[in-house]
Amino acid sequence: MIIAVDGPAASGKGTLARRLASHYGFAYLDTGALYRAVARDVRAANRNLRDEAAAEEAARNLDAETLKDPFLRDRGVGEAASIVARFPMVREALRDYQRSFARRKPGAVLDGRDIGTVVCPDADVKLYVTAGLEERARRRFHELRAKNFEVTRAEILEQIRKRDERDKGRDASPLTRAPDAYLLDTTDLDIEAAFKSAVELIDEIIDS
């Protein structure tokens, strides 16, 4: 079984996807980590993030064993990832790995921005997780302040707004809701409520 979880930054899709994978005993893949790893490797090679050839090379030589590198969660790496993620050849290079992961038994949960539309268009369950811009900025602000980063709410709001523009406006696999994806707006939901709604939907599909 394949569960595709898509949505914009700070919508709660990663937390939800991890909870769902644990609940059902499925494998879990944060596909954003693939792009963050590519950005990391481009920088490590002292190449420009906007150098498409360098990004493609890093993607084709990516070591999946490094996806747990704590550095990938550092502030700024996500922004770098959204730059290399614009390149069609980078996305193509990483697509085979994602599709292979999706076939793991007894099932897999993948979260990203083009899982239900491009990577796994035939996924058994598709969720599009979103939340209002202000709420997503609030969540990311508190997350970063908890890690002792000196940031302002206005700064985070602008960063997420620009990230949304890049993700939705890129030519290669832009962020968009699949026509058959279940919309889960978490603006007024905590993780428990979002998780309950998702489980009810998935269980209904499993039992049908």
Protein Blocks (a to p, Z undefined) as FASTA:
>chain_A
ZZddeddehklmmmmmmmmmmmnopacddfklmmmmmmmmmmmnopafklmklmmmmmmm
ccfklmmgmklmpghjlmmmmmmmmpmklmmmmmmmmmmmmmpcfbdcdddjklmmmmmm
mbfbdcdddddfklmmmmmmmmmmmnopacdfklmmmmmmmmmmmmmmpmghpadddfkb
ccddfklpcfklmmmmmmmmmmmmmmZZ
